Amino acid sequence: MKSHNYFVYIITNPGKTVLYAGMTNDLNVRLEQHKQNRGKRDSFAGRYYCYKLLYYEHYTHTQHAIEREKEIKLMSMKAKLDLIKQENPSLMFLEVRE
């Protein structure tokens, strides 16, 4: 298994009405891509203006990150919010720590 940096993340729109989960090996770049795609109807995150970071997890193995992303995507909105609130109880928009 390859060992590097991978991130599973949850983003939202400015009104916090939609959640989107994804996985990437460069969280800063991916967040900027989401920001640039605001309003573009060809992607879920773009269509719903999801670009504000609420939550992320770090992994060193790609397969672990892929599995976790799938788990999160299958969660209900309430379960995702409960997960986020464990680390970010006030649902503040986060900056990525290097």
Secondary structure as the mmCIF struct_conf table of DSSP 4:
data_model
#
loop_
_struct_conf.conf_type_id
_struct_conf.id
_struct_conf.beg_label_comp_id
_struct_conf.beg_label_asym_id
_struct_conf.beg_label_seq_id
_struct_conf.end_label_comp_id
_struct_conf.end_label_asym_id
_struct_conf.end_label_seq_id
STRN STRN1 SER A 3 THR A 12
TURN_TY1_P TURN_TY1_P1 PRO A 14 GLY A 15
BEND BEND1 LYS A 16 LYS A 16
STRN STRN2 LEU A 19 THR A 24
BEND BEND2 ASN A 25 ASN A 25
HELX_RH_AL_P HELX_RH_AL_P1 LEU A 27 GLN A 36
TURN_TY1_P TURN_TY1_P2 ASN A 37 GLY A 39
TURN_TY1_P TURN_TY1_P3 ARG A 41 ASP A 42
BEND BEND3 SER A 43 SER A 43
HELX_RH_AL_P HELX_RH_AL_P2 PHE A 44 ARG A 47
TURN_TY1_P TURN_TY1_P4 TYR A 48 TYR A 49
STRN STRN3 LYS A 52 HIS A 61
HELX_RH_AL_P HELX_RH_AL_P3 THR A 62 LEU A 74
BEND BEND4 MET A 75 MET A 75
HELX_RH_AL_P HELX_RH_AL_P4 MET A 77 GLU A 87
TURN_TY1_P TURN_TY1_P5 PRO A 89 SER A 90
HELX_LH_PP_P HELX_LH_PP_P1 MET A 92 LEU A 94
#
